[in-house]
Amino acid sequence: MTESAAYSLALTISVSLLGGAMTVAKTYRAPYSETLPKWSLSFLAAWFAVFSVGELNYVLLAYPMYLVVLNGAVIAAALVGRDRWAA
């Protein structure tokens, strides 16, 4: 269906972003619905994936960097949401 790996990757990230945005929004509204250790380990694993790419290749770095941003956003939403509940 797709001739280019970059095109396939863009589609994959776009579809994943739809679900990821909903997860971030839900986590902000209900911060205790997600476990911080799970997202923190995923965040750390994504950074390991970024550093394991041997060369500066944007196609190879795109998905791991997307996961760093997504996992970081979920963690931030949970922490900010918890502060909001505490106030």
Biopython code that builds the backbone (N, CA, C, O; Angstrom):
import numpy as np
from Bio.PDB.StructureBuilder import StructureBuilder

atoms = [
    (1, "MET", "N", (0.818, -1.192, 0.000)),
    (1, "MET", "CA", (0.000, 0.000, 0.000)),
    (1, "MET", "C", (0.865, 1.261, 0.000)),
    (1, "MET", "O", (0.594, 2.206, -0.741)),
    (2, "THR", "N", (1.893, 1.271, 0.822)),
    (2, "THR", "CA", (2.761, 2.445, 0.856)),
    (2, "THR", "C", (4.108, 2.086, 0.259)),
    (2, "THR", "O", (4.680, 1.041, 0.569)),
    (3, "GLU", "N", (4.600, 2.947, -0.587)),
    (3, "GLU", "CA", (5.876, 2.719, -1.261)),
    (3, "GLU", "C", (7.059, 3.208, -0.431)),
    (3, "GLU", "O", (8.176, 2.715, -0.592)),
    (4, "SER", "N", (6.824, 4.156, 0.438)),
    (4, "SER", "CA", (7.907, 4.776, 1.182)),
    (4, "SER", "C", (7.771, 4.482, 2.679)),
    (4, "SER", "O", (6.675, 4.539, 3.238)),
    (5, "ALA", "N", (8.895, 4.168, 3.310)),
    (5, "ALA", "CA", (8.888, 3.945, 4.755)),
    (5, "ALA", "C", (8.525, 5.227, 5.500)),
    (5, "ALA", "O", (7.851, 5.180, 6.528)),
    (6, "ALA", "N", (8.968, 6.361, 4.987)),
    (6, "ALA", "CA", (8.660, 7.636, 5.634)),
    (6, "ALA", "C", (7.159, 7.919, 5.596)),
    (6, "ALA", "O", (6.598, 8.428, 6.567)),
    (7, "TYR", "N", (6.516, 7.596, 4.494)),
    (7, "TYR", "CA", (5.073, 7.797, 4.378)),
    (7, "TYR", "C", (4.333, 6.886, 5.353)),
    (7, "TYR", "O", (3.398, 7.325, 6.023)),
    (8, "SER", "N", (4.739, 5.639, 5.435)),
    (8, "SER", "CA", (4.127, 4.696, 6.378)),
    (8, "SER", "C", (4.317, 5.164, 7.814)),
    (8, "SER", "O", (3.402, 5.077, 8.633)),
    (9, "LEU", "N", (5.493, 5.654, 8.105)),
    (9, "LEU", "CA", (5.785, 6.150, 9.440)),
    (9, "LEU", "C", (4.920, 7.359, 9.781)),
    (9, "LEU", "O", (4.407, 7.465, 10.895)),
    (10, "ALA", "N", (4.760, 8.263, 8.832)),
    (10, "ALA", "CA", (3.915, 9.438, 9.059)),
    (10, "ALA", "C", (2.471, 9.028, 9.333)),
    (10, "ALA", "O", (1.819, 9.603, 10.205)),
    (11, "LEU", "N", (1.972, 8.050, 8.605)),
    (11, "LEU", "CA", (0.612, 7.557, 8.851)),
    (11, "LEU", "C", (0.509, 6.917, 10.233)),
    (11, "LEU", "O", (-0.460, 7.149, 10.956)),
    (12, "THR", "N", (1.488, 6.126, 10.593)),
    (12, "THR", "CA", (1.488, 5.463, 11.897)),
    (12, "THR", "C", (1.491, 6.476, 13.035)),
    (12, "THR", "O", (0.720, 6.353, 13.987)),
    (13, "ILE", "N", (2.352, 7.468, 12.932)),
    (13, "ILE", "CA", (2.423, 8.494, 13.974)),
    (13, "ILE", "C", (1.133, 9.302, 14.017)),
    (13, "ILE", "O", (0.655, 9.637, 15.101)),
    (14, "SER", "N", (0.565, 9.620, 12.868)),
    (14, "SER", "CA", (-0.680, 10.391, 12.831)),
    (14, "SER", "C", (-1.823, 9.656, 13.517)),
    (14, "SER", "O", (-2.566, 10.247, 14.300)),
    (15, "VAL", "N", (-1.960, 8.380, 13.226)),
    (15, "VAL", "CA", (-3.032, 7.595, 13.844)),
    (15, "VAL", "C", (-2.778, 7.445, 15.342)),
    (15, "VAL", "O", (-3.702, 7.572, 16.145)),
    (16, "SER", "N", (-1.544, 7.181, 15.714)),
    (16, "SER", "CA", (-1.206, 7.046, 17.128)),
    (16, "SER", "C", (-1.415, 8.353, 17.879)),
    (16, "SER", "O", (-1.798, 8.347, 19.049)),
    (17, "LEU", "N", (-1.168, 9.461, 17.216)),
    (17, "LEU", "CA", (-1.343, 10.772, 17.834)),
    (17, "LEU", "C", (-2.797, 11.035, 18.203)),
    (17, "LEU", "O", (-3.073, 11.696, 19.205)),
    (18, "LEU", "N", (-3.720, 10.527, 17.409)),
    (18, "LEU", "CA", (-5.143, 10.699, 17.731)),
    (18, "LEU", "C", (-5.470, 10.053, 19.077)),
    (18, "LEU", "O", (-6.099, 10.671, 19.936)),
    (19, "GLY", "N", (-5.042, 8.822, 19.247)),
    (19, "GLY", "CA", (-5.273, 8.142, 20.518)),
    (19, "GLY", "C", (-4.458, 8.742, 21.647)),
    (19, "GLY", "O", (-4.930, 8.837, 22.780)),
    (20, "GLY", "N", (-3.244, 9.144, 21.340)),
    (20, "GLY", "CA", (-2.383, 9.739, 22.357)),
    (20, "GLY", "C", (-2.935, 11.045, 22.892)),
    (20, "GLY", "O", (-2.863, 11.302, 24.094)),
    (21, "ALA", "N", (-3.483, 11.871, 22.020)),
    (21, "ALA", "CA", (-4.067, 13.144, 22.451)),
    (21, "ALA", "C", (-5.256, 12.903, 23.375)),
    (21, "ALA", "O", (-5.442, 13.622, 24.357)),
    (22, "MET", "N", (-6.055, 11.895, 23.058)),
    (22, "MET", "CA", (-7.192, 11.576, 23.929)),
    (22, "MET", "C", (-6.715, 11.051, 25.283)),
    (22, "MET", "O", (-7.327, 11.337, 26.312)),
    (23, "THR", "N", (-5.635, 10.291, 25.284)),
    (23, "THR", "CA", (-5.083, 9.783, 26.542)),
    (23, "THR", "C", (-4.558, 10.921, 27.402)),
    (23, "THR", "O", (-4.768, 10.929, 28.614)),
    (24, "VAL", "N", (-3.878, 11.878, 26.790)),
    (24, "VAL", "CA", (-3.366, 13.031, 27.535)),
    (24, "VAL", "C", (-4.526, 13.825, 28.134)),
    (24, "VAL", "O", (-4.477, 14.204, 29.304)),
    (25, "ALA", "N", (-5.559, 14.079, 27.347)),
    (25, "ALA", "CA", (-6.715, 14.835, 27.844)),
    (25, "ALA", "C", (-7.405, 14.095, 28.988)),
    (25, "ALA", "O", (-7.754, 14.700, 30.002)),
    (26, "LYS", "N", (-7.601, 12.791, 28.825)),
    (26, "LYS", "CA", (-8.249, 12.000, 29.873)),
    (26, "LYS", "C", (-7.400, 11.970, 31.136)),
    (26, "LYS", "O", (-7.930, 12.039, 32.245)),
    (27, "THR", "N", (-6.095, 11.869, 30.973)),
    (27, "THR", "CA", (-5.204, 11.819, 32.125)),
    (27, "THR", "C", (-5.222, 13.139, 32.881)),
    (27, "THR", "O", (-5.111, 13.144, 34.107)),
    (28, "TYR", "N", (-5.357, 14.238, 32.189)),
    (28, "TYR", "CA", (-5.456, 15.535, 32.869)),
    (28, "TYR", "C", (-6.751, 15.614, 33.678)),
    (28, "TYR", "O", (-6.754, 16.090, 34.813)),
    (29, "ARG", "N", (-7.848, 15.145, 33.083)),
    (29, "ARG", "CA", (-9.140, 15.205, 33.773)),
    (29, "ARG", "C", (-9.232, 14.188, 34.914)),
    (29, "ARG", "O", (-9.846, 14.471, 35.943)),
    (30, "ALA", "N", (-8.635, 13.021, 34.743)),
    (30, "ALA", "CA", (-8.665, 11.957, 35.756)),
    (30, "ALA", "C", (-7.238, 11.466, 35.984)),
    (30, "ALA", "O", (-6.872, 10.390, 35.511)),
    (31, "PRO", "N", (-6.431, 12.244, 36.702)),
    (31, "PRO", "CA", (-4.996, 11.962, 36.793)),
    (31, "PRO", "C", (-4.637, 10.641, 37.467)),
    (31, "PRO", "O", (-3.547, 10.117, 37.241)),
    (32, "TYR", "N", (-5.513, 10.104, 38.273)),
    (32, "TYR", "CA", (-5.200, 8.844, 38.950)),
    (32, "TYR", "C", (-5.637, 7.630, 38.140)),
    (32, "TYR", "O", (-5.524, 6.497, 38.608)),
    (33, "SER", "N", (-6.132, 7.860, 36.933)),
    (33, "SER", "CA", (-6.548, 6.745, 36.077)),
    (33, "SER", "C", (-5.363, 6.102, 35.355)),
    (33, "SER", "O", (-5.496, 5.010, 34.803)),
    (34, "GLU", "N", (-4.233, 6.755, 35.353)),
    (34, "GLU", "CA", (-3.017, 6.227, 34.725)),
    (34, "GLU", "C", (-1.939, 6.070, 35.792)),
    (34, "GLU", "O", (-1.846, 6.874, 36.719)),
    (35, "THR", "N", (-1.133, 5.032, 35.652)),
    (35, "THR", "CA", (-0.065, 4.795, 36.626)),
    (35, "THR", "C", (1.219, 5.476, 36.157)),
    (35, "THR", "O", (1.709, 5.226, 35.056)),
    (36, "LEU", "N", (1.745, 6.334, 37.013)),
    (36, "LEU", "CA", (2.973, 7.051, 36.659)),
    (36, "LEU", "C", (4.177, 6.134, 36.453)),
    (36, "LEU", "O", (4.970, 6.403, 35.551)),
    (37, "PRO", "N", (4.360, 5.066, 37.236)),
    (37, "PRO", "CA", (5.529, 4.205, 36.971)),
    (37, "PRO", "C", (5.528, 3.611, 35.561)),
    (37, "PRO", "O", (6.580, 3.514, 34.930)),
    (38, "LYS", "N", (4.369, 3.220, 35.073)),
    (38, "LYS", "CA", (4.296, 2.642, 33.718)),
    (38, "LYS", "C", (4.708, 3.673, 32.677)),
    (38, "LYS", "O", (5.516, 3.381, 31.796)),
    (39, "TRP", "N", (4.159, 4.864, 32.774)),
    (39, "TRP", "CA", (4.476, 5.901, 31.792)),
    (39, "TRP", "C", (5.915, 6.379, 31.941)),
    (39, "TRP", "O", (6.555, 6.734, 30.951)),
    (40, "SER", "N", (6.428, 6.391, 33.165)),
    (40, "SER", "CA", (7.820, 6.793, 33.384)),
    (40, "SER", "C", (8.786, 5.788, 32.764)),
    (40, "SER", "O", (9.781, 6.172, 32.150)),
    (41, "LEU", "N", (8.489, 4.502, 32.927)),
    (41, "LEU", "CA", (9.340, 3.480, 32.307)),
    (41, "LEU", "C", (9.250, 3.538, 30.786)),
    (41, "LEU", "O", (10.252, 3.343, 30.098)),
    (42, "SER", "N", (8.063, 3.803, 30.260)),
    (42, "SER", "CA", (7.912, 3.948, 28.806)),
    (42, "SER", "C", (8.680, 5.164, 28.300)),
    (42, "SER", "O", (9.283, 5.126, 27.228)),
    (43, "PHE", "N", (8.652, 6.240, 29.079)),
    (43, "PHE", "CA", (9.395, 7.456, 28.745)),
    (43, "PHE", "C", (10.895, 7.153, 28.700)),
    (43, "PHE", "O", (11.592, 7.555, 27.768)),
    (44, "LEU", "N", (11.375, 6.445, 29.714)),
    (44, "LEU", "CA", (12.787, 6.071, 29.769)),
    (44, "LEU", "C", (13.160, 5.140, 28.617)),
    (44, "LEU", "O", (14.215, 5.301, 28.002)),
    (45, "ALA", "N", (12.305, 4.179, 28.328)),
    (45, "ALA", "CA", (12.562, 3.250, 27.221)),
    (45, "ALA", "C", (12.613, 3.985, 25.885)),
    (45, "ALA", "O", (13.428, 3.656, 25.023)),
    (46, "ALA", "N", (11.746, 4.978, 25.715)),
    (46, "ALA", "CA", (11.758, 5.756, 24.474)),
    (46, "ALA", "C", (13.071, 6.521, 24.334)),
    (46, "ALA", "O", (13.613, 6.620, 23.233)),
    (47, "TRP", "N", (13.590, 7.067, 25.446)),
    (47, "TRP", "CA", (14.886, 7.750, 25.386)),
    (47, "TRP", "C", (16.001, 6.777, 25.027)),
    (47, "TRP", "O", (16.896, 7.115, 24.252)),
    (48, "PHE", "N", (15.950, 5.571, 25.585)),
    (48, "PHE", "CA", (16.946, 4.565, 25.202)),
    (48, "PHE", "C", (16.858, 4.266, 23.710)),
    (48, "PHE", "O", (17.883, 4.089, 23.050)),
    (49, "ALA", "N", (15.649, 4.209, 23.179)),
    (49, "ALA", "CA", (15.472, 3.965, 21.742)),
    (49, "ALA", "C", (16.061, 5.105, 20.921)),
    (49, "ALA", "O", (16.677, 4.873, 19.881)),
    (50, "VAL", "N", (15.873, 6.340, 21.390)),
    (50, "VAL", "CA", (16.444, 7.498, 20.684)),
    (50, "VAL", "C", (17.963, 7.381, 20.644)),
    (50, "VAL", "O", (18.582, 7.567, 19.597)),
    (51, "PHE", "N", (18.556, 7.071, 21.791)),
    (51, "PHE", "CA", (20.017, 7.010, 21.858)),
    (51, "PHE", "C", (20.590, 5.773, 21.181)),
    (51, "PHE", "O", (21.785, 5.727, 20.887)),
    (52, "SER", "N", (19.757, 4.776, 20.931)),
    (52, "SER", "CA", (20.261, 3.573, 20.264)),
    (52, "SER", "C", (20.343, 3.726, 18.749)),
    (52, "SER", "O", (20.957, 2.901, 18.073)),
    (53, "VAL", "N", (19.725, 4.780, 18.213)),
    (53, "VAL", "CA", (19.835, 5.036, 16.772)),
    (53, "VAL", "C", (21.266, 5.492, 16.509)),
    (53, "VAL", "O", (21.731, 6.465, 17.103)),
    (54, "GLY", "N", (21.948, 4.803, 15.637)),
    (54, "GLY", "CA", (23.371, 5.027, 15.451)),
    (54, "GLY", "C", (23.746, 6.291, 14.700)),
    (54, "GLY", "O", (24.872, 6.772, 14.831)),
    (55, "GLU", "N", (22.847, 6.826, 13.935)),
    (55, "GLU", "CA", (23.170, 7.996, 13.120)),
    (55, "GLU", "C", (22.027, 8.998, 13.188)),
    (55, "GLU", "O", (20.921, 8.667, 13.616)),
    (56, "LEU", "N", (22.303, 10.212, 12.767)),
    (56, "LEU", "CA", (21.267, 11.240, 12.751)),
    (56, "LEU", "C", (20.401, 11.031, 11.510)),
    (56, "LEU", "O", (20.663, 11.596, 10.447)),
    (57, "ASN", "N", (19.381, 10.220, 11.667)),
    (57, "ASN", "CA", (18.471, 9.891, 10.582)),
    (57, "ASN", "C", (17.063, 10.189, 11.073)),
    (57, "ASN", "O", (16.558, 9.523, 11.977)),
    (58, "TYR", "N", (16.434, 11.189, 10.475)),
    (58, "TYR", "CA", (15.135, 11.651, 10.963)),
    (58, "TYR", "C", (14.049, 10.594, 10.844)),
    (58, "TYR", "O", (13.137, 10.560, 11.671)),
    (59, "VAL", "N", (14.120, 9.747, 9.856)),
    (59, "VAL", "CA", (13.120, 8.686, 9.722)),
    (59, "VAL", "C", (13.269, 7.688, 10.868)),
    (59, "VAL", "O", (12.275, 7.240, 11.438)),
    (60, "LEU", "N", (14.509, 7.341, 11.203)),
    (60, "LEU", "CA", (14.734, 6.408, 12.303)),
    (60, "LEU", "C", (14.424, 7.023, 13.665)),
    (60, "LEU", "O", (14.026, 6.314, 14.590)),
    (61, "LEU", "N", (14.604, 8.325, 13.793)),
    (61, "LEU", "CA", (14.379, 8.998, 15.069)),
    (61, "LEU", "C", (12.933, 9.437, 15.284)),
    (61, "LEU", "O", (12.546, 9.735, 16.415)),
    (62, "ALA", "N", (12.140, 9.482, 14.240)),
    (62, "ALA", "CA", (10.795, 10.057, 14.345)),
    (62, "ALA", "C", (9.920, 9.341, 15.365)),
    (62, "ALA", "O", (9.346, 9.990, 16.239)),
    (63, "TYR", "N", (9.805, 8.029, 15.275)),
    (63, "TYR", "CA", (8.897, 7.322, 16.180)),
    (63, "TYR", "C", (9.398, 7.308, 17.628)),
    (63, "TYR", "O", (8.601, 7.548, 18.535)),
    (64, "PRO", "N", (10.673, 7.038, 17.880)),
    (64, "PRO", "CA", (11.130, 7.129, 19.277)),
    (64, "PRO", "C", (10.949, 8.529, 19.869)),
    (64, "PRO", "O", (10.582, 8.662, 21.037)),
    (65, "MET", "N", (11.202, 9.570, 19.074)),
    (65, "MET", "CA", (11.007, 10.929, 19.584)),
    (65, "MET", "C", (9.526, 11.221, 19.819)),
    (65, "MET", "O", (9.171, 11.907, 20.777)),
    (66, "TYR", "N", (8.673, 10.706, 18.953)),
    (66, "TYR", "CA", (7.231, 10.842, 19.166)),
    (66, "TYR", "C", (6.841, 10.197, 20.496)),
    (66, "TYR", "O", (6.054, 10.764, 21.253)),
    (67, "LEU", "N", (7.387, 9.017, 20.782)),
    (67, "LEU", "CA", (7.070, 8.336, 22.039)),
    (67, "LEU", "C", (7.595, 9.101, 23.249)),
    (67, "LEU", "O", (6.943, 9.127, 24.292)),
    (68, "VAL", "N", (8.763, 9.721, 23.122)),
    (68, "VAL", "CA", (9.281, 10.559, 24.209)),
    (68, "VAL", "C", (8.297, 11.685, 24.497)),
    (68, "VAL", "O", (7.962, 11.944, 25.653)),
    (69, "VAL", "N", (7.837, 12.351, 23.446)),
    (69, "VAL", "CA", (6.911, 13.474, 23.615)),
    (69, "VAL", "C", (5.576, 12.994, 24.183)),
    (69, "VAL", "O", (5.047, 13.598, 25.116)),
    (70, "LEU", "N", (5.034, 11.920, 23.627)),
    (70, "LEU", "CA", (3.744, 11.410, 24.096)),
    (70, "LEU", "C", (3.816, 10.970, 25.553)),
    (70, "LEU", "O", (2.979, 11.370, 26.362)),
    (71, "ASN", "N", (4.804, 10.155, 25.895)),
    (71, "ASN", "CA", (4.919, 9.683, 27.274)),
    (71, "ASN", "C", (5.180, 10.836, 28.233)),
    (71, "ASN", "O", (4.641, 10.858, 29.340)),
    (72, "GLY", "N", (5.995, 11.785, 27.819)),
    (72, "GLY", "CA", (6.231, 12.968, 28.645)),
    (72, "GLY", "C", (4.972, 13.790, 28.836)),
    (72, "GLY", "O", (4.740, 14.336, 29.915)),
    (73, "ALA", "N", (4.155, 13.882, 27.792)),
    (73, "ALA", "CA", (2.899, 14.632, 27.897)),
    (73, "ALA", "C", (1.925, 13.947, 28.844)),
    (73, "ALA", "O", (1.224, 14.620, 29.599)),
    (74, "VAL", "N", (1.870, 12.632, 28.815)),
    (74, "VAL", "CA", (0.981, 11.909, 29.737)),
    (74, "VAL", "C", (1.456, 12.100, 31.178)),
    (74, "VAL", "O", (0.645, 12.324, 32.075)),
    (75, "ILE", "N", (2.754, 12.013, 31.396)),
    (75, "ILE", "CA", (3.301, 12.229, 32.742)),
    (75, "ILE", "C", (2.991, 13.645, 33.213)),
    (75, "ILE", "O", (2.549, 13.843, 34.344)),
    (76, "ALA", "N", (3.222, 14.625, 32.351)),
    (76, "ALA", "CA", (2.944, 16.016, 32.715)),
    (76, "ALA", "C", (1.462, 16.225, 32.999)),
    (76, "ALA", "O", (1.107, 16.908, 33.960)),
    (77, "ALA", "N", (0.597, 15.648, 32.180)),
    (77, "ALA", "CA", (-0.847, 15.790, 32.394)),
    (77, "ALA", "C", (-1.258, 15.185, 33.728)),
    (77, "ALA", "O", (-2.090, 15.751, 34.437)),
    (78, "ALA", "N", (-0.682, 14.043, 34.074)),
    (78, "ALA", "CA", (-1.009, 13.409, 35.357)),
    (78, "ALA", "C", (-0.543, 14.272, 36.525)),
    (78, "ALA", "O", (-1.276, 14.451, 37.498)),
    (79, "LEU", "N", (0.662, 14.801, 36.433)),
    (79, "LEU", "CA", (1.186, 15.616, 37.530)),
    (79, "LEU", "C", (0.429, 16.930, 37.673)),
    (79, "LEU", "O", (0.097, 17.338, 38.786)),
    (80, "VAL", "N", (0.157, 17.589, 36.562)),
    (80, "VAL", "CA", (-0.597, 18.845, 36.614)),
    (80, "VAL", "C", (-2.028, 18.581, 37.075)),
    (80, "VAL", "O", (-2.586, 19.348, 37.860)),
    (81, "GLY", "N", (-2.616, 17.495, 36.583)),
    (81, "GLY", "CA", (-3.966, 17.138, 37.006)),
    (81, "GLY", "C", (-4.033, 16.832, 38.489)),
    (81, "GLY", "O", (-5.007, 17.188, 39.152)),
    (82, "ARG", "N", (-3.002, 16.172, 39.021)),
    (82, "ARG", "CA", (-2.976, 15.877, 40.458)),
    (82, "ARG", "C", (-2.843, 17.154, 41.269)),
    (82, "ARG", "O", (-3.462, 17.289, 42.324)),
    (83, "ASP", "N", (-2.036, 18.097, 40.781)),
    (83, "ASP", "CA", (-1.926, 19.389, 41.464)),
    (83, "ASP", "C", (-3.258, 20.121, 41.451)),
    (83, "ASP", "O", (-3.625, 20.781, 42.423)),
    (84, "ARG", "N", (-3.968, 20.001, 40.356)),
    (84, "ARG", "CA", (-5.275, 20.657, 40.235)),
    (84, "ARG", "C", (-6.251, 20.064, 41.244)),
    (84, "ARG", "O", (-7.028, 20.792, 41.862)),
    (85, "TRP", "N", (-6.213, 18.736, 41.412)),
    (85, "TRP", "CA", (-7.101, 18.083, 42.384)),
    (85, "TRP", "C", (-6.724, 18.450, 43.807)),
    (85, "TRP", "O", (-7.594, 18.557, 44.671)),
    (86, "ALA", "N", (-5.424, 18.647, 44.064)),
    (86, "ALA", "CA", (-4.966, 18.961, 45.419)),
    (86, "ALA", "C", (-5.330, 20.381, 45.828)),
    (86, "ALA", "O", (-5.475, 20.676, 47.014)),
    (87, "ALA", "N", (-5.476, 21.253, 44.847)),
    (87, "ALA", "CA", (-5.756, 22.671, 45.160)),
    (87, "ALA", "C", (-7.192, 22.904, 45.539)),
    (87, "ALA", "O", (-7.579, 24.036, 45.827)),
]
sb = StructureBuilder()
sb.init_structure("model")
sb.init_model(0)
sb.init_chain("A")
sb.init_seg("    ")
for serial, (resi, resn, name, xyz) in enumerate(atoms, 1):
    if name == "N":
        sb.init_residue(resn, " ", resi, " ")
    sb.init_atom(name, np.array(xyz, "f"), 0.0, 1.0, " ", f" {name:<3s}", serial, name[0])
structure = sb.get_structure()
